[in-house]
Amino acid sequence: MSEFWDVLYGRRSIRKFDKSKPVPRELIEKILDAAIWAPSSCNYQMWDFVVVDDPALNEKLGKLSTQMANAPVNIVVSYGRDYSEEAWANIQSASAAIENMSLAAHALGLGSFWITQTGNPETVRELVGLPFERMVVAVLAIGYPAVVPKRAPKRRPASEVAHWNHYAGRPVPSSRAPKDWDLDLLRIYQRARVRNGNRHNKPKEWERDAVLAAFGQLRPPASPGAVLEALDLLPTHGLYTEILSAHHRDLRWTIADLSPEVLEFSTVRTAEAARGILWPFPEAQRFAQEGAPFPAREPVAEFDLAMALFRLENLPPDLRPRLLQTAFRALKPGGVLILGSVNSRSYQGTMEAVRLRGRGPKGVEYILAPDPSIGPFEPLAPDQVMEEARKAGFVSTASAAFHVLPPAAEIEWRTRNRRGLARALARPLGGAASLLDRWGWLRRSRGRLQFFRFEKPR
Ligand SMILES: Cc1cc2nc3c(=O)[nH]c(=O)nc-3n(C[C@H](O)[C@H](O)[C@H](O)COP(=O)(O)O)c2cc1C
C-alpha cells in the first residue's frame, strides 16, 4: 500500500516535456485503463478519450493554446454534454478519470499536465473530430519529463481546510472589491499566494522594467560608501524587493507584512537577507512567536526610504490612511516615500471590462494588475493618491508614469491564446504605444503605471 502514497505524493504537474522521446502506445493504453476504472455518475461512463500523438495535429492544438504545445501526447478528455448535468456530475466524472490518468502516468515514469486553458474547447473538439454532443472537459498532456519541479508546491494543511461535522472557518471572499476584505482575510490570501511559489507571482517584464526605471529615478541618492535604510511596506510577494535589492546594493531592506509566511518568503530573497517585521501593529502581534525572527512592532523614524508598490489599491479603503501614516512615522525627517499605483484613468479599466465580458476567468485570482493573482484590487486616480499622501503629512516632490497604451510585450502576452483580430492588432497597437509614451503630460494623466515620490518635511 505504501507505493500508492509514493505515487500520490510524487506526482507533479510537468510543464516541460522531452519532445524527442516518443511515448510507446502500450503505456498510453495502460493510462487509459486507469481512466476507465474511475468512478462515473450512475456508472454511465459517457467519456471518450482522443489520444493525439500525431505531431501535425499536436501542432494545431499548440496553436490554440501554448499549453498544448509542450508534450508529445495530448489526451482530449470529453464527456456526454447532456448526461449527468445535475451538479456537474459529467465534469466530476471526467475529472476523476483525469486524476486516475495523472497518477497512472506518474507510476509508469511519465509526466502529465492537466490543461483547462485550451484556447477554445469547441475548436479542440472539431480538430479531433468529436461530435457536438461530446463536451471537451480538459486535455491531459503526457510525455517524459524534461524538467521536474524540485519541490512540490506547498499545500494548505488539512488542519486549515478540514472541519469535523461543522464548518468552523471563514471563507476567503471571491469579491474583487477591497472593501469586502479585512486584514485577516488578506493575510490568508497572501499566505496562499506565497505557498504557490513564485511561478504565478512573477512580475511581467514590462511591469518590472517600469518599476526599475521609476525606482532609479525617484530613490534618494546615497553618498559613496553609505547605506540607506529602506522599508518595503506590504510587499505583494517580495519579488519586486528581490529585483530592486539586486540593482541597488546601497540599500538595506526591512520588509513589513502581516503574515509570517510572506516574510519568510520575501526576506530571504533580497540580495542581503532583509529584516522582517510583522505589521500592522497591534493586529499582527498575534502572529509574533517566541524565538521567531519577526517581531511585531511599529517602525518609528528609522528609515531613509519607504516603499509601497501597488498596495493602496489592494487594501480596504479605511486601511489606506494607516499605511501612509505608518510610512510617515517610519521615515526620518527628509525621508522619501515611493508609491506605485495602477491608474484608474488608464487602459486598465477597458482591459478589465473586456476581460469581464469575455469567456475567460473572472475570479479574484485573475485580476490583472500587476497580473496575475494580486487579489482584491481597485485602481486609483493619481490625484486621489496625492491627496491621501498629503493628508498623512507628505509633500509631493516628483513622479514618473508609464504606458498610455499597453506596450507590445503586454499585448502579445494578453492575446497569446486568441487568434484573429486581437493578434492582428497587437503589432500596430504596440507601435502606437511607444509613440504616445513620449508625451510626459499624457503619461502622467493616462499612463497605467504611476509612481510618486513624497518627502517627510524636515
Ligand atoms: C483543473 C486544473 C487546471 C490547471 N491549469 C493549469 C494551468 O493552466 N497552468 C499551469 O501551469 N498549471 C495548471 N494546473 C496545475 C496546477 O498548477 C498544479 O496542479 C498545482 O500547482 C499543484 O502542483 P502539482 O500538480 O505539481 O502538485 C492545473 C491543474 C488543474 C487540476
The ligand as a Gaussian input file, in Angstrom:
#p B3LYP/6-31G(d) Opt

LIG

0 1
 C       -8.213000      21.911000     -13.382000
 C       -6.730000      22.248000     -13.362000
 C       -6.252000      23.209000     -14.215000
 C       -4.886000      23.548000     -14.234000
 N       -4.435000      24.512000     -15.084000
 C       -3.118000      24.847000     -15.095000
 C       -2.645000      25.854000     -15.987000
 O       -3.399000      26.456000     -16.754000
 N       -1.321000      26.166000     -15.977000
 C       -0.449000      25.547000     -15.114000
 O        0.737000      25.863000     -15.148000
 N       -0.877000      24.589000     -14.255000
 C       -2.194000      24.210000     -14.235000
 N       -2.638000      23.224000     -13.379000
 C       -1.666000      22.553000     -12.487000
 C       -1.651000      23.202000     -11.111000
 O       -0.981000      24.445000     -11.165000
 C       -0.928000      22.237000     -10.175000
 O       -1.719000      21.090000     -10.048000
 C       -0.701000      22.827000      -8.786000
 O        0.187000      23.930000      -8.850000
 C       -0.096000      21.796000      -7.843000
 O        1.110000      21.286000      -8.361000
 P        1.308000      19.720000      -8.596000
 O        0.245000      19.279000      -9.556000
 O        2.690000      19.574000      -9.170000
 O        1.162000      19.026000      -7.261000
 C       -3.988000      22.871000     -13.356000
 C       -4.492000      21.887000     -12.503000
 C       -5.846000      21.558000     -12.514000
 C       -6.354000      20.468000     -11.593000

